Amino acid sequence: MHWTTSTVFRHSSLYAVSSVLLAVTPLSSAADASLNDDIRLGTVIVQALKQAPAIAAQAKLDEVAGGTSLVSQAEVEKGRSATLEDTMAYQPGIYAQAVGGNDGVKISIRGSGSTTPPGYFREGIKFLFDGLALTGAGGTPYELLDTQGLDYTEVLRGANAFEYGALTLGGAVNFVTKSGLTSPGSRIKVEGGSFGWQKQAFSTGGVVENADYFVSVDNTIRDGYQDFTFTKAKGVVSNFGYRFNPKLETRLYIRYREEHHEISGALTRAQLKKNSSQTNPTTLATRSDSTKFGSTWIGSKTTYTFDDDATLEAGLVYHNYPQVLARHSPVNPSYWDWRDINYSLKYSRTDQVLGLSSISTVGWSSTQHIRSGVRTYKGDKDLGGLQKQAEYDGSFDHVFSLGNDLGLTDSLYFSTGLSAIQIKRNVNVTYSDRANTSGLPEHYIYDQWKLAPRIGLRYYIAPDVQLFANASRSIDPPSTFSISGSAVTLNYAKPLVPQAANTIEFGIKGRNGIFDGSLAFYKSWIKNELLSVELLPATNTSAAVVTTANSSPTIHQGIEAGLSTRLWEGANGDSLTWRQAYTLNDFRYENDPVFNRNVLPGFPKHLYQGELQYQWANGFYAGVNVQSASSTAADYANSFYAPSYTVWGGRMGYDDPSETWQLYLDLKNLTDQNYATAVLPTYNARGSDVASMYPGDGFGAFAGVTYNF
């Protein structure tokens, strides 16, 4: 009798033996042969259980030579789950702060899109659903960046997002939807709390022969902490899958969301200190708001597995996201019509190259405006019809990438990659409410190819602990809307060009004993960084003038540290855990002729989050948490700063071991502190107390209950 087992490679994303074959051969002696006539031993196959998708995704992220993390939505939902601020908590390197309680969260990774105001399309990060692009040539509309229907979220910082065709400074965030395979059964969830917060959600999923389905609907409303920040939204998330045979499967994802919210008004430091729930008079007078009548994102992904386990994955997305800004304002509203088509193709295979394990990938992705533009009223909206202001049709980003991960030894792996991106921006301004004083034509067109290489090393000093280092180049094209400015006029001194950054990164990550964490150091040298600034504030009769321009060379560098420590574990299964995240943001000019080596506004230099939580074996949990941020520059001249702050919170709840019930109570800002959660950068405040601070919520209590059946 002999035993044959399959070989385990570290490259395997499952870190597990897929099967073990026990082959029994006939015995050779005559007596044994006679015995075999009566007893026949067959082949026994023992197959391991398939890993949960989140565990497999984490193992795959571990194989990236750089900063990555995975956020379990089940952990997020142990407290309030309202915006990306809740989802991205305790993630090093990520700055995610809600402004006014709506989905227009200010979110940045490594200073990406550093000065993009809250409520604008997100820039500097590529967002995806289930590996299919949400972000397009116009940036990322934020109404679909809600937390509904998520299983887990992948965060790949900087060039570590190479796999997803992301070339941005910030990298990529990939939201993975629940399916009938991962979330069978039905679920009802109800949340409520301070500032009129209400959320109702229902989901159901299951498997029918070779098909599976998951559908979730939700409705939310919030009166708001600050005056004039009312928000309401409702949406549908669905995921349908079908397996034709063991080699071919396909999925259809549909997301639809309607949203209306009033836009938060920035305060002066004096106003913030006196009463952070107030808003400024101009915001009340202009009644600026945002209405999304119905954003639709439909994605399809089909995967074919070849006989040699190579895979081919094809994706197609249709994205329609119309919106109206200042719908109820005495200032003329603007009507935005956006339609994108996104597609992707990826081939990956595992080989042996000169006896070394090798994983190679070839990818192609595209995001393109097929119909996009903005309209407004020429003159008084009560007297004239809608006037087309700008068109963006034909703008696109095409990315072709080649990558390889080579196992030089059992412990050392070398990754290489090269991306080529074709960037086209086609902006035609046909009408402006302000004169074009730039001296440039109203038709802007940019069409060029750029290259972005990447190399990386990872070395395992223990089975689950690795040292890593990488060097990369990133390319951030300007969004189409930023080229024409918020007032839909050519507000730039020279045509915008993509920003480019060269980045080095090194660190350590992994799990060992009671510790699970990562530590990364990075530095980026950036040319033509795209910086946005409010040149003229809004008035009772005109909108603010916010423009984007390429800057002189800048440097982004920092530290990203995350650590979860199991401080104590009882014999009965009780445990005490402390999780922490620290981010050092050092973003500054290299040697600007006006601002020298000033820091870039909009981010605190130091940001710390921590939570100490006790988990009982019977399902109860309770903990205390803290977020602390240093002061934040509010202008490029560094003449005015938002104050530092420390905010305490606590949460407790119950997860039924039978998974039938979940309950939680989440307390925010226990000391009811007045603080600025985000800053609207200005050019030069000249030391005056300008209205540039968005207030964070005061003390709030939120509760939720979930019933699974």
N, C-alpha and C positions, 0 to 999 in steps of 0.2 A: 504494500500500500504506500502511495506517495501523495504528498500535499502540494498543490500549486496555488499560489496567491498572487493577486495583482499587485503591481508596484505602486507605492504612494509617492507622488511628487509634491514638492512645496507649491508648485505652480497651480495645483488643483484649487479652484476657488472654493470647493466644498471642504477642503482639508480632511477628506474622509475616503476610505476605500469604498468604491461604488459596489463592488461585489466580491465575494470570495467563493472560489470553485474548489470543491473537494472531489477529486477524481479517484475512484477506487479501481485498481487494475486487478486482473485475475492472478491467483496464486500459482506458482510454478510446479509444485510437487504433484505427483500422481494422486496422492491421498487428498491433497487440497483440491485437485481438479475434480475428484469425485464429489468432494463436499460442495463444489461450485455448482454441480448438477442439481443439487437440492436447494442451494441458497444463492440467489442472484442479488448482488449489491448494485444499485443504480447510482446515477450521478445526483449529488445533493447540491443545490444552489442556495446559498444564504445571501440575501440582498439587504443592504442597510436601508434604513428609513430615509426618505428624501428630506433634506433640510428645509426649514422654513425660509421663504424668500429673503426676509430681513437678515437672517444669519448668513446666508450665501452672499448677500450684498455686502455685508460687513467684511467677510473674508476677501472679497474682491477688492474692496477699498484698501484693505491691509496690504495688497500687492502693489499699490501706487507708491512710488518713491517720493512722498511729500505729504503735505497737510490735507487730511480728509477727516470727515466724521459722519456718523449716521445718527439721526434723531428718530426715536421710536414714538409714533403718535400716541400709543397707549400710555407712555410716560407723560407726554404733554397733557393728556386728558385727565391726569390726576389733579389738575387745577383748571382754571379758566382757559378756554381755547377759543379766543376771539380773533386774533390777528397773527401775523408772522412774528410780532414781538414775543408772543407766547411760544411759538414753535421754535424760534431760534435762540431762546434763552439758554445760557450756560454753554454756548459754543464759542470757543476762542477765535479771534480774528474777525468776528461778525459784529457789526453794529446795526441793530434793528430796533427802532424806537417808533412807537405809534404816535401819531399827531392827531388829536381830536377824536381818537378812538375808532377811526375808519381804516379801510384797507390800504390807504395811501401811506404806508409805513416808510420811513426813511431807512433804507437798508443798504449796507455797503460791506464789502469784503476787501481788506487791505487798502482802504481808501478809494475804492472804485466808485465812479460816479460821485466823487466826493462832495461836490457842491450843488448837486441836483436838488431843487427844493422839494419838500414833501408835497404829495398830491400830483406831481408830474409823473410821466412814464419813467420807470426805473431804467437806469443805464449802468454799464460797467460790469454787469453779471448776466450770464446766459441762464434763463429759467426754462425748465423742461417739465413735461408731464410724461412719466413712464418712458423717458429717453427720447421723446419727441418735442421739438422746439415750440415754445410759447413766444420767446423773444424774436422780434423781427427787425427790419431796417429802421423802424420807428421807435425802437426800444421795447419796453415791456409794460403793457397796460396792467394795472394792479388789481382790478376787480376780481380776476380769477385767481389771485394769489391768496385765497382763503384756505382754511384748514379742513374743509369738509371732504370726507371720503378718503382721507389719506391713511396709508398703512405705515409708511416711514418716509423720511426725507434724507437724501444724500447731499452732502456738502463737499465740494472739491475746490479747494482754494487755489487761485492762480492757475498756472499752466498745468496743474494736476488734473484739470478737467479736459485734458487732451482727447480722451475717448469720446466726449460728446461734441467735438468740433468747436469747443469754446476757446476763443483766443483772447478773451478779455482779461484785463488786469485782475478782476475779482474772481474769475473762474466760473463755476456753474453750481446751480442748485436744482436738483432733480427730485420732483415730488412723485412718489409711487402710489398709485391708487389701489385700494382694496379690490379683491376679486371674490367670486363665489368660491374659489378654492381656499382662500385665506380667511374669509369672513362669512361662513355659511350661517343661515338663520336670519332673524329679524331683530331690529334694535330701535328703541325709542329713547331719545335723550332730550332733556329739558334743562335749560340753564336760566338763571336770573340773578339780578344783583343791583348794585349801586348805579346811579346815573341812568336809570331806566333800561339797563341791559336785559334783553330777553333773547333767547335762542331756542328754537324747537327744531329737532332733526329726526328723521325716520329713514332707516336703511334696511334693505333686505338683499340676501344673496343666496346662491345655491348652485348645485351641479345637476344637470340633466343629461345623462349619458355622456357624450363627448363635448358637451357645451357647458359653460358656466356663466353666471351673470351676477352683477352687483349694481344696485341702484340706490342712490341716496338723495333725499330732498331736504332742504333746510330753509328756515326763515329767521332773520335777525332784525332787531331794532334797538336803537340806543338814543336816548334823549341827549346825552352828552354831559361831561363835567364842565367844560368851558361853554360859555354862552355861544349860541349859533354853531353848534357842532352836531346837529341831529343827523342820524344815519339809519338807513333801512336797506335791507338787501334780501334777496331770495334766489335760490339756485338749485340746479340738478346736476349730479355727478353720476355717470354710469360707466360700466366696464363689462363688455361682452366678449367671451372667448370661445373659440371652437378648435378642436384638435381633429384634423382630418385623418391623420395616421401618426405613428411615432416620430415621423420626420417633419411633418408640416403642421403648423398651427398658426392661427391668426387672432388678433384682438382688435376690437373697435371701442374707442373711448369717446364719450360725449360729455362736454361740460357747457353749461348754460347758466348765466347769472345776470340778474338785474340789480342795479344799485343806485341809490341817490344819497348824497351826503353834502352837508354844508361844509365849507372850507374854513378850517381853523385860522384865526387871526393871530399874528405875532404880537408880542407885548414888549414893552421896555422893561428894564431890570426893576425900576421903581414900581411899575404896574404889577409885575410878577410877585414882588415882595408884598405888596399891599393886598392884592386879591387876584390870585392866579386863575380864578374861574371867569373873570371878565374877558371881553374881547375888545379890540380897538374900534373906534368910531367909524373908520373907513370900511372895515369889514361889514359892519351893520348897514352902512349906507349903500354899499355896492351889492350886498347880499350875494356874494360869490358862492356858487355851488357847482356840483358836478353830477350829471345824470347819465347813467349808462342804461339805455333802453333795453338792452339785451345782447350780451356778448356771448358768442357761440364759438366753441373750439371743438372740432371733430377730428380725431386722429385715428389712423389705422396702422397697425404694425404686424407684419407677417414674417415668420421665421422658418427657414428650412435648414435641417441638419443633414449633412452629407454622411456617407458611409464611414468616412474617416473622422467623424465628429467635428469637422469644420462647419461653420454656420454662416448663413447669409440672411441678413435682416433688412427688410425694406419698410420704410415709413412714409406716410403721406398725411398732411395736416391742412385743413381749411380753417381759417380764423377770421371771424367777422366781429369787429368791436367798435360800433358807433358810439358817440357820446356828444353831449352838449355841455358846454361850460357857461356859467353865469346865466342859466336859463331864466331865472327870476330877477335878474339884475336890471337896473335902469341903464347900465352900460350895455351896449349891444352884445348879445350872446354870440358864441361861435359854435358852429356845427361841424363836428369832425366825423369823417367817414373813412374807416380803415378796413381793408380786406387784404389778407395775406394768404399765400400758398407756400407751404414749407414741405420739403421732402428730404429723405435721407436714405442712404444705402451703406451697409457695413458688412464686410466679410472678415472673418477671423478664423485662424486655424492654429493647431498645435503641431509642432514638428520636432525632429531631432536634427540639429545642425552640428556636424562634426562630433557627434555624441553628446551634445549639450541640448537641454530642453529649451524650446523656443516657442513663443506665442507671437504671431504676426497679425496685424490688422490693416485693412485698407478701408477708408471711409470717404463718403461724399455727402455733404449736406448743403441745403439751400433754403434761404428765407427771402421771400420776395413780395413787395407790394404789387397786387394786381389791380387794386383800385383804392386810392387814398387821396384825401385832400381836406380842405377846410373851407367853409362858407360863413359869411356873416352879412349883416345889413349895411348897405352903403348909405350912410346918413342915419336918420332916425328910423328905428325899426318899425315904427307905426306908420311910416310914410312910404317906405320902399321895400322891394322884395329882397330875397337873399342874393348876395353877390359872392361869386367864387373868388377866394383869396389866393389859394395856393394848391398846387397839385404835386403829388410825390410818386405817381405811377412809374413803374419800371425800376425803382430802387431795389437793390438786392445785395445779399452777402452769399457768395458761393465759397465753400471750404472743401478742399481736397486734402486728405491726410494719410500718411503712411507711418506705422508704428511697429516696434518690435521690443519684446522683453526676453532677454537671453540669460539663462542660468549658467554663469561661468563656473560656479561650484555649487555644492549643496547649500551654501550660506550666502553667496554673493550673486546679485542679479544686476544686469546692466540694461537700462531701457533707453531707447532712442526714438525720436519722432520728428517728422517734418510736415508742416501744414502750409498749404498755399491758399491764399484767400483772394478772391476777386471782389472788390468793393465797388459798387455803383450807387451814386446818389444823383437823382434827377429831380430837382426842385424848381418849379416854375411859379413865381409870385405874380399874380395878375392884378391884385388890388391890395393896397395897404392903407391903414388908417393914419399912418405917419409918412412923411416924405422920406424917400430913399436918399440918404446923405452919404452913403458909403462910396459912391462913385463907381460901384460895381453893377453889372447888369442884373435884371430881375430873374434871369434864368441861370441857375447854378447846375453844373454837371461835373461829376467826378467819376472816373472809371479807371482803376488801376489794380494790379496784382501786387500782393505782399507775401513774403515768406516768413515763417515762424518756426524755427527749429527748437528741439528740446532734447536734453540728455539727463539721465538720472541713474543713481546707484542706490541700492539698498543692501545692507549687510546684517544678517541675523546673529546677534550675540547670544540669543537664547531662542528656543523654538517659537515664542510669541513676542519677541522683542527685537526691534530692528533699528539700526542707524540708517539715515537716509540723507541724500544730498542731490540737488538738481540745479541746472541752469537752463533758462528758457527765454523766449521772446514772446511778447503779447502785442496784439493789435486791437485797438478800440476805434471803430469807425464812428463818426458823428451820427447821431440819429437824425432822421429826416426833419422832424419838427424843430430840432434845435438849430438847424441851419437857417430857418426863416425867422426864428425868434418867437417869443410868446405873443408879441403884438402883430405877428405875421408881416414883418418887414425885415429887410436885410440889415440887421443890427450888428454888423461886424466890419472891422477895418480891413480885413483880407479874407479870402475864402478859407473855410474850415478844411482841415486835412485830418486823417486819422492820427490818434496818438499811438506811440510805440514805446514799449518798455523792455529793458533787459533786466532779468531778475535772477538772483541766486538765492538758494534756500537750503538749509541743513537742519537736522534735528534728530529726535528719537521718538518712537511711539510703540505701544504694545501693552501687553498684560502680563503681570507676574505677581502671584500671590494675592495680596489684598489690594493691589494697585492696578489701575487701568487708566492710561493717559497718554498725552503727547506733549512735546515741546518742540517748537519750530522757531528758527530765526530766519528772517528774509530781508533783502534789500533790492529795491527796484530803481533803476535809473530811467527816467521818463522824459521823452521829448514830445513837445506839442500836446501836453496834457489838456484835455477838454475841461475847462472850468466854467461854471455858470455863476453869474452874479446879478443881483438886483440893482440895476442902474438907477431906476426911478421907481419910487413906491407908488402903489395904487392911490388914486384920489376918488372923490365922489363921482367924477365924470369920466375917468379913464382907468384902464387896467394898468397894472405894474409893467414896467419894462424890464424883463429878465433876458439876458443875452448869454450866449456861449461863445467862448473864444479859445484859441490855442495859446497856451502860456509859454513862457521861457522854460528851460529845463528844470525839472523838479525831482525830488527824491522821496520815495515812500519806503520806510523801513520799520521793522517792529518785531515784537515777540508775541507768540501765540502759545499759551500754556493751558492745558486742560487736564484735570486729575480727579478721578473718582476713587475714594478710599473706603474700604469696608473696615471701619474702626473696631467693630466688635460683632461677634456672632454667637448667639446662645445655643445651647444644646437642643432647645425646642424649635430652633429655626428663626427666632427673633434676630434682627440685625440693626446696626447703626451705621449709616453711610454719610459721608461728607463729599459732595461734589463741588468742584471749583473751576472757574475759568477766568484767566487773566489775559488782557490784551494791552500791549504797548503800541500806541500809534504815534509815529514820528514822521509826519508828512510836511515837507517844506520845500521852498524854492532852493535851487542850487546856488544861484547868484543872480537874482533878478535885478535889472537896472533901477527899478523903483522900490521894490520891497526886499532887496538884499536876500537874506536867508530866513525870512519870516516863515512861520508855520502857516499851513493852509487852514482856513477856517472851517468849522463845522464838526470837528471831532474832538472829544477829550483825549488827552495824551495817555491817561491811565483809565482802564475800565475793569472792574472786578465784579464777579457774581459768584455767590456761594450759597449752598443749602445744606443744612444738617438735618437728616431725616431718620426717624426711628420707624422700622417696619415690623409689625407683629406678625407672627406666623398665621394667625387667624384672619388676616386680611386688613386690619386697621393700620393706618399710618398717620404720622404727624411730624411736622418739621417747621423750621424757621429759616428764612432766606434773607439775603441782603444784596443790594446792588450799589456800588459806589463808583463815582466818576469824578475826575479832576475837572478843573475849569476848561472852558472851550472858547477859542478865539472866534469872534463874531465878524471880523473883517480882515481883509488881506493886509492891512497896515498894522494889525495886532494892537490896535489902540483901544479895543473894547472886548471884554470877555463875559461869557455867561458863567455864573458861579458854579463851583463844585457842589456835589450833593451826595448824600447817603440815604437810601430808602430801604426800610425794613418791611418784611412781609412774613406771612405764615400760611401754611395750608395743612389740612387734615382730611381724612376720608376713609372709605372702606371699599375694598375690592373683594367681593364675595368669592371665596375659593371655588364655588361651583360656577362662577362666571355669569351668574344671573343678574346680580345687582352691582352697581357702582355708585358711590356717593362721594361728594367732595364739598369742602368749604375752603375758599381761597380768599385770604385777606391781603390787601395791597396798601402800601404806604401807611403803615401803622401809626406813624407820628404825624400824619397829615401835613407833610412838608411841602412848601411851595418850591418848585424846582423847574428848570427848563429841560425838557426831554430831547429837544432838537433845536438847531439854530439855522436861521435863514441868512446866509452870508451876504454881507454888503461890501462894496468896494473899499471905502475908507470912511469909517465913522468919525474920525478926527477926535476920538475920545469921548464923544457924546453918547448919551444913553438912547440908542436907536431901538426901534421896535423890531427886534430880530429873534425873539425867543418864543418858542412854542411851549406852553405849559404842560407838564405831566399831570396826570389825574391826582386828586386828593385822596384821602382815605376811602377805600372801597371794600365792600364785602360781596363775594360772588359764590353762589351755590349751584350744584348741578346733580342730577340723578339720571342714571341710565338703567334701562331694563332690557335684557336680552331674552329672546324666546325663539 
